[in-house]
Structure formats: C-alpha cells, structure tokens
Amino acid sequence: VENQTKLEPLFAKTEGRRFDINVIVRNYTYTWNQVSVGTCSMNRKSYYQLFVEDNPKVMKRRKQARVAMRNACEIEIKEKNLSVKGSMINLSAGGFAIESKDSAFANAAGECVYLTIHNFPLLDGKTLAGIIVRATKENGKYMVGCRMLYDSKEIKAYVEKENR
C-alpha cells in the first residue's frame, strides 16, 4: 500500500481476525469468507496482503440484466416542477441510470422522475416512471440510479436480445 499511514487505522487491529470481502466486477459479486490481513515488505516498502483460503462465491449483483445506452433523454421531476436534459447510461426491465449536469439531482433520492428517451423506438415516446435510489456527482455530472415502479416485460425482452 503506497500510502500506508492512511490505512493503518483500518488494519491496525486485524491480527487474528477474519473478514468477508466482496468485490464487484461488472454485474457479478465475488465473495470470499474468512479472509485474513497481514503485512509484507518488498523493496523496502510495506504492503498489506489479503490471505484467501478458498474460491469465491459468485452471484449476480442485480435482479435484472442491463444494457448500456447513450440516448439523450428528458427527465421530469414533478415535485420540483422541473424538466431537465440528460443522457441514458443503462436500462433494465426494473430500472435505469441517467446522467445530467443539473443540480436538481443533488438531493433527489426518493423523488419520482418521468423519463422520455429520444430515438428509442421500443417506447414510442412513452415515459418511464422511476424512483431515484441514488445520485452521485462525478466529473461535474450527476449519475442517477432509478428503480422503475414496475418491471417491464418489453424492456426485459429488448435487453435480453441486445445482450446476446
């Protein structure tokens, strides 16, 4: 660990203790149980080392498969009487992720949004309704994750077809 002093409080009392470690890669969660932490030295630098004794359990992280998208979209937040421009990040039968520069998303978790996706014939101009479950600011844009009010069979079939 390059900057070991920042991590020392985290690992200071790990001797003899075991931890569960979760690593998310794409849509899968890899879980190792009973992992221990130790230190080692290499080239006069100290590093933390994880000791794993078994293979990970692998499970899908999300209920529904997703497809990446870059379509422009209009996002309506009725509680704020606001309509903003955004861009799709991904879509699934049960949710979607969007990005927008608008600060209306700074504290929007729990609010209902209505989404119109441009150039997306499957919906033919219909809106998707969703509840914002997270909104994080990254590089001047808000990344907004939403859970749809109901799962869509049509979107599920579309995503399955796109992911083949």
N, C-alpha and C positions, 0 to 999 in steps of 0.2 A: 504494500500500500504506500504509494508515493508520499502522501501527507498523513503520516501515521498519527500525529498528535491529535488531529481532529477525530480520529476513530477510536482512540484509546478509551474514552468513557464508554463507548458502545461495547467494546470487547474486554474491558478490564476485568470483569468477574465471570469469565466464561469457563475457566478451568473446572473440569468435572461435570459441566452442564451439557445438555444436548438440546438441539433446536430442530424445528421443522423449517425447511427452506422451500419457498415457492418461486419459480422462475416462469415468466410468461413469454412465449415466443409465438408470434402470430396469434392464432386463435387457440393455442394449447397451453395448459398449465402443467408444468413439471414439478412434482412434489417429492422431496426427499425427507424422510423422517430420521430422527436420531442422528443429526449431523453435529459434529464437534468442531470447535475452532481452536487453532493453535497458531504459533508464530514460527517463522523460519527466517534464515538470513541468506542473502545471496548478494555477492559483490558489495559487501559492507553496508547493505540496506536490509532493514527488517520488513517482513511482509506477514500479513495474516493469511492463514491457509485453512480451507474447509476440508474436513475429513468425512468422506461419504462411504458408507459400507454396503449400500445396495443400489439397485436400479431405481429410477424414479417411477412414481405412478403418473400416468399421463391421462389428462382428461380435457375435454373441450371446455373452454372458458365461457363461451356464450351459448345461450339456448338456440339461437338461430345463426346460420351461416350468413355472411355479409359479402357484398360486392362493392368494390371501390368505384366511386363516381367523381366526376369533376364538373357536373352540370351547374349552371347558375340557378339560383332559386330566390323566391320572395318569401320572407318569413314574417308572419303577422303575430304580434303579441297583443291580444285583445285587452288584457288587463292594463296595459300601458298605452292603449290606443295608438299603436305604432306598427309600421310596416318597414322592414329593412331588407337590404340586398345581402345575399350570402352566396355560398358555394357548397355543394354537396361534398362530403368526404366519403361516406359509405351509406349503404342501405341494407336492411334486412326485413324479414317478414314481421319483426316485432319492434324495430327501432331504426333510428338513423342518426348520423353525425353530420354536422354542418360547421362551417366556419364563417365568421363575419368580423369586420373591423368595428362594428357598432358597440359602444359601451353599454347598451341596454342589457347585454348579457352578463355584465359584471356580477350582479347579484340576482340572477334569474332562476336559480334552481327551484323546482316546484311549480314554475309557471307553465301554462299551456301555450303551445305555439301551433300555428297552422302554416303548413309549408306547401308552396306551389313550385314544382320542379320544372324548369324550362327544358324544352327539347327532350321530353321523356314520354313517348307515345303510350306507354303502358297505362299511365294515369289519365291521359287525355284531358289535361287541365284540371283534374280533381285535386283537392288538397288532402294532405296527410295531417292528422292531428297527433300531437305528442306532448308528453310532459318532460320538461328539462330535468335530467337527473344529475348533470354535471356541466360546468362551464369553466374552462381554464384559459388563461391568457398566455399565448405563446407567440413570440415574434410580432407583437402588435395586433394579433388577431385572436378572437375568442373561438376556442374549439368547444363545441356544444354537443353533448350527447343526449339523445331523447329516446324515451320509451313510448311507443305508439299506444293508443288507447285500446287497440285490439290487434291481434295478429292478422296479417293479410295473406290469404292463400295465393292470390295472384302474384304478389311480390315474392313469396316463397318460391313459386314455380319459376319466376324470372331469375332469381338469384341462383337457383339450382342449375338452370340452363347456362347462365353466364359462367359459373364455376366449373363446368365440365371441361 
